Amino acid sequence: MHVFEVYPKVNIFLKILHKEGAYHKLISRMCLVKDKLKDIISVKSALSFSLKGDFDCPLEKNSLFKALQILKNFLKSKNFSHSVIKSLDTLAIEVEKNIPTQAGLGGGSADAGGLLYHLNHIFDWRLSLEELYSMGSLVGADTNFFISQYKSANATSYGEVIENFEEEPLENRLEIYAPNHVFCSTKAIYQAYKPETCFSQAKEWLKRPSLECLKTCDRNELNDLLKSALLTNQALRGIESELGKEWFFSGSGSAFFRLKPTLKGGE
């Protein structure tokens, strides 16, 4: 049996460039957060396929299930043997789910990305990062960040193009606040998003260290989706109005994050 942990991401900044087709092009800095919040996934061979966990969607919509179907098709296209492909039909996968969904933390994508990364190692398929990315981008926009195993990365295009960002990792310096029972619909928030100006400083943002962003900008400046999230979600509006300025908004919400307060008595 193979067991691995999956941690959430936060978006240090998320800037919308423009809409292209049905989706928005964006730039973002994603950072992994290794705190209390994590999913634990176990994978073993069994007599038949099973996927267990406290999921909030039907099986065919589940990102892990989706990742496995995409993986199967990919292995077929690369002429992997029938027995290799059949081995995916006898996996027993169990998820201890703690990362909330619809929270801007990449919960479903984290599980799918982690699974693709680890199955490649477990079965020694030797698929390249680019091959894994080609599958990840079909699962969901954030999946490739979790496949990459980077601690900090720039995400461009629709969020699926990932580039490692060299900086001192913040993974142990951030804490997440995910409000209970407040769910944000990514689709509704993007539909409500109205660009205020044409965004042109993409290159500058992608070079800025994450810590500098958090120390010099407020949550509205860092996340272009905060305004439309507050417009579309009354419960979120109530929570956000009570939070101090040290809290930032992740993805399309509903989670917030901050630098952990230092122990010198100051918030």
C-alpha positions as protocol buffer text, in pm:
chain_id: "A"
residue {
  index: 1
  type: MET
  ca { x: 0 y: 0 z: 0 }
}
residue {
  index: 2
  type: HIS
  ca { x: 121 y: 350 z: -85 }
}
residue {
  index: 3
  type: VAL
  ca { x: 15 y: 646 z: 129 }
}
residue {
  index: 4
  type: PHE
  ca { x: 86 y: 1009 z: 51 }
}
residue {
  index: 5
  type: GLU
  ca { x: -17 y: 1349 z: 183 }
}
residue {
  index: 6
  type: VAL
  ca { x: -159 y: 1629 z: -26 }
}
residue {
  index: 7
  type: TYR
  ca { x: -141 y: 1993 z: 85 }
}
residue {
  index: 8
  type: PRO
  ca { x: -345 y: 2291 z: -37 }
}
residue {
  index: 9
  type: LYS
  ca { x: -223 y: 2591 z: -233 }
}
residue {
  index: 10
  type: VAL
  ca { x: -298 y: 2958 z: -194 }
}
residue {
  index: 11
  type: ASN
  ca { x: -274 y: 3228 z: -459 }
}
residue {
  index: 12
  type: ILE
  ca { x: -38 y: 3500 z: -336 }
}
residue {
  index: 13
  type: PHE
  ca { x: -165 y: 3709 z: -625 }
}
residue {
  index: 14
  type: LEU
  ca { x: -417 y: 3639 z: -898 }
}
residue {
  index: 15
  type: LYS
  ca { x: -445 y: 3888 z: -1183 }
}
residue {
  index: 16
  type: ILE
  ca { x: -689 y: 3850 z: -1471 }
}
residue {
  index: 17
  type: LEU
  ca { x: -550 y: 3945 z: -1812 }
}
residue {
  index: 18
  type: HIS
  ca { x: -844 y: 3902 z: -2052 }
}
residue {
  index: 19
  type: LYS
  ca { x: -1110 y: 3658 z: -2160 }
}
residue {
  index: 20
  type: GLU
  ca { x: -1020 y: 3419 z: -2438 }
}
residue {
  index: 21
  type: GLY
  ca { x: -1293 y: 3186 z: -2557 }
}
residue {
  index: 22
  type: ALA
  ca { x: -1495 y: 3064 z: -2260 }
}
residue {
  index: 23
  type: TYR
  ca { x: -1220 y: 3121 z: -2001 }
}
residue {
  index: 24
  type: HIS
  ca { x: -1004 y: 3400 z: -1862 }
}
residue {
  index: 25
  type: LYS
  ca { x: -628 y: 3417 z: -1915 }
}
residue {
  index: 26
  type: LEU
  ca { x: -451 y: 3497 z: -1589 }
}
residue {
  index: 27
  type: ILE
  ca { x: -124 y: 3515 z: -1403 }
}
residue {
  index: 28
  type: SER
  ca { x: -84 y: 3390 z: -1050 }
}
residue {
  index: 29
  type: ARG
  ca { x: 173 y: 3293 z: -790 }
}
residue {
  index: 30
  type: MET
  ca { x: 81 y: 2970 z: -620 }
}
residue {
  index: 31
  type: CYS
  ca { x: 237 y: 2861 z: -293 }
}
residue {
  index: 32
  type: LEU
  ca { x: 198 y: 2531 z: -115 }
}
residue {
  index: 33
  type: VAL
  ca { x: 83 y: 2557 z: 247 }
}
residue {
  index: 34
  type: LYS
  ca { x: 203 y: 2288 z: 486 }
}
residue {
  index: 35
  type: ASP
  ca { x: -8 y: 2347 z: 793 }
}
residue {
  index: 36
  type: LYS
  ca { x: -285 y: 2147 z: 961 }
}
residue {
  index: 37
  type: LEU
  ca { x: -498 y: 2119 z: 648 }
}
residue {
  index: 38
  type: LYS
  ca { x: -415 y: 1819 z: 428 }
}
residue {
  index: 39
  type: ASP
  ca { x: -569 y: 1521 z: 249 }
}
residue {
  index: 40
  type: ILE
  ca { x: -425 y: 1172 z: 294 }
}
residue {
  index: 41
  type: ILE
  ca { x: -452 y: 935 z: -1 }
}
residue {
  index: 42
  type: SER
  ca { x: -386 y: 561 z: 8 }
}
residue {
  index: 43
  type: VAL
  ca { x: -351 y: 349 z: -305 }
}
residue {
  index: 44
  type: LYS
  ca { x: -334 y: -30 z: -322 }
}
residue {
  index: 45
  type: SER
  ca { x: -403 y: -310 z: -568 }
}
residue {
  index: 46
  type: ALA
  ca { x: -729 y: -497 z: -508 }
}
residue {
  index: 47
  type: LEU
  ca { x: -967 y: -731 z: -690 }
}
residue {
  index: 48
  type: SER
  ca { x: -1175 y: -447 z: -830 }
}
residue {
  index: 49
  type: PHE
  ca { x: -1167 y: -69 z: -858 }
}
residue {
  index: 50
  type: SER
  ca { x: -1289 y: 146 z: -569 }
}
residue {
  index: 51
  type: LEU
  ca { x: -1267 y: 514 z: -481 }
}
residue {
  index: 52
  type: LYS
  ca { x: -1368 y: 601 z: -126 }
}
residue {
  index: 53
  type: GLY
  ca { x: -1383 y: 936 z: 47 }
}
residue {
  index: 54
  type: ASP
  ca { x: -1613 y: 1204 z: 174 }
}
residue {
  index: 55
  type: PHE
  ca { x: -1668 y: 1362 z: -168 }
}
residue {
  index: 56
  type: ASP
  ca { x: -1931 y: 1625 z: -245 }
}
residue {
  index: 57
  type: CYS
  ca { x: -1994 y: 1524 z: -606 }
}
residue {
  index: 58
  type: PRO
  ca { x: -2092 y: 1218 z: -813 }
}
residue {
  index: 59
  type: LEU
  ca { x: -1812 y: 979 z: -912 }
}
residue {
  index: 60
  type: GLU
  ca { x: -1792 y: 1088 z: -1278 }
}
residue {
  index: 61
  type: LYS
  ca { x: -1740 y: 1452 z: -1168 }
}
residue {
  index: 62
  type: ASN
  ca { x: -1471 y: 1358 z: -914 }
}
residue {
  index: 63
  type: SER
  ca { x: -1130 y: 1492 z: -1013 }
}
residue {
  index: 64
  type: LEU
  ca { x: -951 y: 1171 z: -908 }
}
residue {
  index: 65
  type: PHE
  ca { x: -1184 y: 961 z: -1123 }
}
residue {
  index: 66
  type: LYS
  ca { x: -1143 y: 1209 z: -1409 }
}
residue {
  index: 67
  type: ALA
  ca { x: -762 y: 1194 z: -1375 }
}
residue {
  index: 68
  type: LEU
  ca { x: -769 y: 813 z: -1395 }
}
residue {
  index: 69
  type: GLN
  ca { x: -980 y: 815 z: -1715 }
}
residue {
  index: 70
  type: ILE
  ca { x: -746 y: 1070 z: -1875 }
}
residue {
  index: 71
  type: LEU
  ca { x: -444 y: 864 z: -1761 }
}
residue {
  index: 72
  type: LYS
  ca { x: -592 y: 547 z: -1914 }
}
residue {
  index: 73
  type: ASN
  ca { x: -647 y: 717 z: -2249 }
}
residue {
  index: 74
  type: PHE
  ca { x: -296 y: 863 z: -2239 }
}
residue {
  index: 75
  type: LEU
  ca { x: -132 y: 526 z: -2167 }
}
residue {
  index: 76
  type: LYS
  ca { x: -333 y: 370 z: -2452 }
}
residue {
  index: 77
  type: SER
  ca { x: -217 y: 643 z: -2690 }
}
residue {
  index: 78
  type: LYS
  ca { x: 144 y: 573 z: -2587 }
}
residue {
  index: 79
  type: ASN
  ca { x: 96 y: 200 z: -2657 }
}
residue {
  index: 80
  type: PHE
  ca { x: 146 y: 87 z: -2298 }
}
residue {
  index: 81
  type: SER
  ca { x: 62 y: -281 z: -2253 }
}
residue {
  index: 82
  type: HIS
  ca { x: -292 y: -401 z: -2187 }
}
residue {
  index: 83
  type: SER
  ca { x: -187 y: -530 z: -1842 }
}
residue {
  index: 84
  type: VAL
  ca { x: -55 y: -186 z: -1739 }
}
residue {
  index: 85
  type: ILE
  ca { x: -383 y: -21 z: -1836 }
}
residue {
  index: 86
  type: LYS
  ca { x: -587 y: -297 z: -1667 }
}
residue {
  index: 87
  type: SER
  ca { x: -390 y: -245 z: -1343 }
}
residue {
  index: 88
  type: LEU
  ca { x: -570 y: 90 z: -1309 }
}
residue {
  index: 89
  type: ASP
  ca { x: -902 y: -99 z: -1300 }
}
residue {
  index: 90
  type: THR
  ca { x: -803 y: -281 z: -983 }
}
residue {
  index: 91
  type: LEU
  ca { x: -685 y: 14 z: -775 }
}
residue {
  index: 92
  type: ALA
  ca { x: -844 y: 74 z: -437 }
}
residue {
  index: 93
  type: ILE
  ca { x: -806 y: 444 z: -361 }
}
residue {
  index: 94
  type: GLU
  ca { x: -910 y: 593 z: -31 }
}
residue {
  index: 95
  type: VAL
  ca { x: -901 y: 962 z: 55 }
}
residue {
  index: 96
  type: GLU
  ca { x: -914 y: 1117 z: 399 }
}
residue {
  index: 97
  type: LYS
  ca { x: -1060 y: 1448 z: 283 }
}
residue {
  index: 98
  type: ASN
  ca { x: -982 y: 1757 z: 490 }
}
residue {
  index: 99
  type: ILE
  ca { x: -914 y: 2027 z: 230 }
}
residue {
  index: 100
  type: PRO
  ca { x: -1251 y: 2191 z: 166 }
}
residue {
  index: 101
  type: THR
  ca { x: -1382 y: 2225 z: -189 }
}
residue {
  index: 102
  type: GLN
  ca { x: -1500 y: 2553 z: -343 }
}
residue {
  index: 103
  type: ALA
  ca { x: -1256 y: 2730 z: -113 }
}
residue {
  index: 104
  type: GLY
  ca { x: -984 y: 2847 z: -354 }
}
residue {
  index: 105
  type: LEU
  ca { x: -734 y: 2598 z: -210 }
}
residue {
  index: 106
  type: GLY
  ca { x: -720 y: 2359 z: -505 }
}
residue {
  index: 107
  type: GLY
  ca { x: -872 y: 2070 z: -305 }
}
residue {
  index: 108
  type: GLY
  ca { x: -985 y: 1846 z: -594 }
}
residue {
  index: 109
  type: SER
  ca { x: -692 y: 1946 z: -815 }
}
residue {
  index: 110
  type: ALA
  ca { x: -448 y: 1872 z: -532 }
}
residue {
  index: 111
  type: ASP
  ca { x: -575 y: 1515 z: -502 }
}
residue {
  index: 112
  type: ALA
  ca { x: -573 y: 1458 z: -881 }
}
residue {
  index: 113
  type: GLY
  ca { x: -226 y: 1612 z: -928 }
}
residue {
  index: 114
  type: GLY
  ca { x: -85 y: 1417 z: -634 }
}
residue {
  index: 115
  type: LEU
  ca { x: -234 y: 1094 z: -768 }
}
residue {
  index: 116
  type: LEU
  ca { x: -89 y: 1139 z: -1119 }
}
residue {
  index: 117
  type: TYR
  ca { x: 253 y: 1230 z: -977 }
}
residue {
  index: 118
  type: HIS
  ca { x: 262 y: 935 z: -735 }
}
residue {
  index: 119
  type: LEU
  ca { x: 120 y: 671 z: -973 }
}
residue {
  index: 120
  type: ASN
  ca { x: 398 y: 760 z: -1219 }
}
residue {
  index: 121
  type: HIS
  ca { x: 650 y: 675 z: -944 }
}
residue {
  index: 122
  type: ILE
  ca { x: 467 y: 374 z: -797 }
}
residue {
  index: 123
  type: PHE
  ca { x: 442 y: 201 z: -1136 }
}
residue {
  index: 124
  type: ASP
  ca { x: 773 y: 338 z: -1265 }
}
residue {
  index: 125
  type: TRP
  ca { x: 620 y: 455 z: -1595 }
}
residue {
  index: 126
  type: ARG
  ca { x: 888 y: 725 z: -1632 }
}
residue {
  index: 127
  type: LEU
  ca { x: 649 y: 976 z: -1783 }
}
residue {
  index: 128
  type: SER
  ca { x: 805 y: 1320 z: -1818 }
}
residue {
  index: 129
  type: LEU
  ca { x: 675 y: 1626 z: -1635 }
}
residue {
  index: 130
  type: GLU
  ca { x: 548 y: 1758 z: -1969 }
}
residue {
  index: 131
  type: GLU
  ca { x: 351 y: 1437 z: -2029 }
}
residue {
  index: 132
  type: LEU
  ca { x: 201 y: 1459 z: -1681 }
}
residue {
  index: 133
  type: TYR
  ca { x: 117 y: 1827 z: -1742 }
}
residue {
  index: 134
  type: SER
  ca { x: -64 y: 1740 z: -2067 }
}
residue {
  index: 135
  type: MET
  ca { x: -294 y: 1517 z: -1860 }
}
residue {
  index: 136
  type: GLY
  ca { x: -321 y: 1759 z: -1569 }
}
residue {
  index: 137
  type: SER
  ca { x: -444 y: 2045 z: -1786 }
}
residue {
  index: 138
  type: LEU
  ca { x: -733 y: 1821 z: -1898 }
}
residue {
  index: 139
  type: VAL
  ca { x: -832 y: 1755 z: -1535 }
}
residue {
  index: 140
  type: GLY
  ca { x: -843 y: 2118 z: -1418 }
}
residue {
  index: 141
  type: ALA
  ca { x: -649 y: 2442 z: -1426 }
}
residue {
  index: 142
  type: ASP
  ca { x: -472 y: 2405 z: -1088 }
}
residue {
  index: 143
  type: THR
  ca { x: -378 y: 2039 z: -1127 }
}
residue {
  index: 144
  type: ASN
  ca { x: -37 y: 2101 z: -1284 }
}
residue {
  index: 145
  type: PHE
  ca { x: 83 y: 2300 z: -985 }
}
residue {
  index: 146
  type: PHE
  ca { x: 29 y: 1990 z: -770 }
}
residue {
  index: 147
  type: ILE
  ca { x: 189 y: 1760 z: -1028 }
}
residue {
  index: 148
  type: SER
  ca { x: 497 y: 1986 z: -1029 }
}
residue {
  index: 149
  type: GLN
  ca { x: 560 y: 1939 z: -654 }
}
residue {
  index: 150
  type: TYR
  ca { x: 698 y: 2295 z: -652 }
}
residue {
  index: 151
  type: LYS
  ca { x: 663 y: 2495 z: -333 }
}
residue {
  index: 152
  type: SER
  ca { x: 622 y: 2821 z: -517 }
}
residue {
  index: 153
  type: ALA
  ca { x: 540 y: 2870 z: -884 }
}
residue {
  index: 154
  type: ASN
  ca { x: 411 y: 3116 z: -1140 }
}
residue {
  index: 155
  type: ALA
  ca { x: 97 y: 3002 z: -1318 }
}
residue {
  index: 156
  type: THR
  ca { x: 10 y: 3154 z: -1656 }
}
residue {
  index: 157
  type: SER
  ca { x: -227 y: 3096 z: -1950 }
}
residue {
  index: 158
  type: TYR
  ca { x: -545 y: 2959 z: -1784 }
}
residue {
  index: 159
  type: GLY
  ca { x: -344 y: 2859 z: -1477 }
}
residue {
  index: 160
  type: GLU
  ca { x: -211 y: 2535 z: -1627 }
}
residue {
  index: 161
  type: VAL
  ca { x: 133 y: 2661 z: -1742 }
}
residue {
  index: 162
  type: ILE
  ca { x: 360 y: 2625 z: -1440 }
}
residue {
  index: 163
  type: GLU
  ca { x: 708 y: 2761 z: -1383 }
}
residue {
  index: 164
  type: ASN
  ca { x: 907 y: 2715 z: -1065 }
}
residue {
  index: 165
  type: PHE
  ca { x: 966 y: 3042 z: -878 }
}
residue {
  index: 166
  type: GLU
  ca { x: 1291 y: 3049 z: -685 }
}
residue {
  index: 167
  type: GLU
  ca { x: 1235 y: 3205 z: -345 }
}
residue {
  index: 168
  type: GLU
  ca { x: 1246 y: 3117 z: 21 }
}
residue {
  index: 169
  type: PRO
  ca { x: 937 y: 2894 z: 52 }
}
residue {
  index: 170
  type: LEU
  ca { x: 648 y: 3024 z: 259 }
}
residue {
  index: 171
  type: GLU
  ca { x: 496 y: 2677 z: 305 }
}
residue {
  index: 172
  type: ASN
  ca { x: 552 y: 2679 z: 683 }
}
residue {
  index: 173
  type: ARG
  ca { x: 488 y: 3050 z: 732 }
}
residue {
  index: 174
  type: LEU
  ca { x: 127 y: 3073 z: 614 }
}
residue {
  index: 175
  type: GLU
  ca { x: -198 y: 2983 z: 783 }
}
residue {
  index: 176
  type: ILE
  ca { x: -536 y: 2932 z: 620 }
}
residue {
  index: 177
  type: TYR
  ca { x: -880 y: 3032 z: 737 }
}
residue {
  index: 178
  type: ALA
  ca { x: -1149 y: 2838 z: 548 }
}
residue {
  index: 179
  type: PRO
  ca { x: -1493 y: 2953 z: 668 }
}
residue {
  index: 180
  type: ASN
  ca { x: -1733 y: 2666 z: 740 }
}
residue {
  index: 181
  type: HIS
  ca { x: -2028 y: 2623 z: 505 }
}
residue {
  index: 182
  type: VAL
  ca { x: -1929 y: 2913 z: 280 }
}
residue {
  index: 183
  type: PHE
  ca { x: -1879 y: 2790 z: -75 }
}
residue {
  index: 184
  type: CYS
  ca { x: -1778 y: 3003 z: -368 }
}
residue {
  index: 185
  type: SER
  ca { x: -1885 y: 2915 z: -720 }
}
residue {
  index: 186
  type: THR
  ca { x: -1583 y: 2981 z: -943 }
}
residue {
  index: 187
  type: LYS
  ca { x: -1811 y: 3003 z: -1245 }
}
residue {
  index: 188
  type: ALA
  ca { x: -2041 y: 3265 z: -1087 }
}
residue {
  index: 189
  type: ILE
  ca { x: -1746 y: 3472 z: -966 }
}
residue {
  index: 190
  type: TYR
  ca { x: -1579 y: 3479 z: -1308 }
}
residue {
  index: 191
  type: GLN
  ca { x: -1913 y: 3570 z: -1466 }
}
residue {
  index: 192
  type: ALA
  ca { x: -1949 y: 3861 z: -1224 }
}
residue {
  index: 193
  type: TYR
  ca { x: -1590 y: 3979 z: -1283 }
}
residue {
  index: 194
  type: LYS
  ca { x: -1565 y: 4313 z: -1461 }
}
residue {
  index: 195
  type: PRO
  ca { x: -1220 y: 4435 z: -1562 }
}
residue {
  index: 196
  type: GLU
  ca { x: -1154 y: 4790 z: -1448 }
}
residue {
  index: 197
  type: THR
  ca { x: -845 y: 4856 z: -1653 }
}
residue {
  index: 198
  type: CYS
  ca { x: -646 y: 4669 z: -1912 }
}
residue {
  index: 199
  type: PHE
  ca { x: -382 y: 4481 z: -1714 }
}
residue {
  index: 200
  type: SER
  ca { x: -32 y: 4532 z: -1852 }
}
residue {
  index: 201
  type: GLN
  ca { x: 221 y: 4466 z: -1575 }
}
residue {
  index: 202
  type: ALA
  ca { x: 228 y: 4086 z: -1598 }
}
residue {
  index: 203
  type: LYS
  ca { x: 608 y: 4060 z: -1626 }
}
residue {
  index: 204
  type: GLU
  ca { x: 665 y: 4278 z: -1319 }
}
residue {
  index: 205
  type: TRP
  ca { x: 421 y: 4078 z: -1105 }
}
residue {
  index: 206
  type: LEU
  ca { x: 574 y: 3745 z: -1204 }
}
residue {
  index: 207
  type: LYS
  ca { x: 915 y: 3862 z: -1078 }
}
residue {
  index: 208
  type: ARG
  ca { x: 798 y: 3987 z: -737 }
}
residue {
  index: 209
  type: PRO
  ca { x: 885 y: 3771 z: -435 }
}
residue {
  index: 210
  type: SER
  ca { x: 575 y: 3644 z: -254 }
}
residue {
  index: 211
  type: LEU
  ca { x: 673 y: 3796 z: 79 }
}
residue {
  index: 212
  type: GLU
  ca { x: 712 y: 4139 z: -81 }
}
residue {
  index: 213
  type: CYS
  ca { x: 362 y: 4107 z: -233 }
}
residue {
  index: 214
  type: LEU
  ca { x: 210 y: 4026 z: 107 }
}
residue {
  index: 215
  type: LYS
  ca { x: 398 y: 4304 z: 285 }
}
residue {
  index: 216
  type: THR
  ca { x: 326 y: 4582 z: 36 }
}
residue {
  index: 217
  type: CYS
  ca { x: -24 y: 4512 z: -104 }
}
residue {
  index: 218
  type: ASP
  ca { x: -370 y: 4464 z: 38 }
}
residue {
  index: 219
  type: ARG
  ca { x: -602 y: 4176 z: -46 }
}
residue {
  index: 220
  type: ASN
  ca { x: -795 y: 4373 z: -308 }
}
residue {
  index: 221
  type: GLU
  ca { x: -477 y: 4463 z: -496 }
}
residue {
  index: 222
  type: LEU
  ca { x: -351 y: 4104 z: -493 }
}
residue {
  index: 223
  type: ASN
  ca { x: -664 y: 3922 z: -602 }
}
residue {
  index: 224
  type: ASP
  ca { x: -875 y: 4051 z: -891 }
}
residue {
  index: 225
  type: LEU
  ca { x: -1158 y: 3812 z: -803 }
}
residue {
  index: 226
  type: LEU
  ca { x: -1219 y: 3935 z: -448 }
}
residue {
  index: 227
  type: LYS
  ca { x: -1454 y: 4213 z: -553 }
}
residue {
  index: 228
  type: SER
  ca { x: -1678 y: 3986 z: -762 }
}
residue {
  index: 229
  type: ALA
  ca { x: -1668 y: 3713 z: -493 }
}
residue {
  index: 230
  type: LEU
  ca { x: -1799 y: 3963 z: -238 }
}
residue {
  index: 231
  type: LEU
  ca { x: -2068 y: 4077 z: -483 }
}
residue {
  index: 232
  type: THR
  ca { x: -2194 y: 3726 z: -547 }
}
residue {
  index: 233
  type: ASN
  ca { x: -2169 y: 3583 z: -194 }
}
residue {
  index: 234
  type: GLN
  ca { x: -2340 y: 3752 z: 99 }
}
residue {
  index: 235
  type: ALA
  ca { x: -2202 y: 3512 z: 362 }
}
residue {
  index: 236
  type: LEU
  ca { x: -1848 y: 3579 z: 238 }
}
residue {
  index: 237
  type: ARG
  ca { x: -1913 y: 3953 z: 255 }
}
residue {
  index: 238
  type: GLY
  ca { x: -1999 y: 3926 z: 624 }
}
residue {
  index: 239
  type: ILE
  ca { x: -1683 y: 3730 z: 700 }
}
residue {
  index: 240
  type: GLU
  ca { x: -1450 y: 3950 z: 494 }
}
residue {
  index: 241
  type: SER
  ca { x: -1573 y: 4268 z: 663 }
}
residue {
  index: 242
  type: GLU
  ca { x: -1460 y: 4132 z: 1003 }
}
residue {
  index: 243
  type: LEU
  ca { x: -1110 y: 4031 z: 894 }
}
residue {
  index: 244
  type: GLY
  ca { x: -800 y: 4238 z: 964 }
}
residue {
  index: 245
  type: LYS
  ca { x: -591 y: 4371 z: 678 }
}
residue {
  index: 246
  type: GLU
  ca { x: -329 y: 4097 z: 724 }
}
residue {
  index: 247
  type: TRP
  ca { x: -567 y: 3843 z: 564 }
}
residue {
  index: 248
  type: PHE
  ca { x: -556 y: 3772 z: 190 }
}
residue {
  index: 249
  type: PHE
  ca { x: -800 y: 3597 z: -42 }
}
residue {
  index: 250
  type: SER
  ca { x: -710 y: 3275 z: -224 }
}
residue {
  index: 251
  type: GLY
  ca { x: -827 y: 3187 z: -575 }
}
residue {
  index: 252
  type: SER
  ca { x: -1198 y: 3246 z: -619 }
}
residue {
  index: 253
  type: GLY
  ca { x: -1251 y: 3182 z: -246 }
}
residue {
  index: 254
  type: SER
  ca { x: -1388 y: 3123 z: 7 }
}
residue {
  index: 255
  type: ALA
  ca { x: -1061 y: 3076 z: 198 }
}
residue {
  index: 256
  type: PHE
  ca { x: -835 y: 3350 z: 333 }
}
residue {
  index: 257
  type: PHE
  ca { x: -473 y: 3319 z: 443 }
}
residue {
  index: 258
  type: ARG
  ca { x: -210 y: 3524 z: 624 }
}
residue {
  index: 259
  type: LEU
  ca { x: 148 y: 3512 z: 737 }
}
residue {
  index: 260
  type: LYS
  ca { x: 152 y: 3339 z: 1074 }
}
residue {
  index: 261
  type: PRO
  ca { x: 175 y: 3599 z: 1349 }
}
residue {
  index: 262
  type: THR
  ca { x: 522 y: 3614 z: 1499 }
}
residue {
  index: 263
  type: LEU
  ca { x: 550 y: 3517 z: 1862 }
}
residue {
  index: 264
  type: LYS
  ca { x: 671 y: 3861 z: 1966 }
}
residue {
  index: 265
  type: GLY
  ca { x: 326 y: 3950 z: 2092 }
}
residue {
  index: 266
  type: GLY
  ca { x: 217 y: 4131 z: 1778 }
}
residue {
  index: 267
  type: GLU
  ca { x: -48 y: 4023 z: 1530 }
}
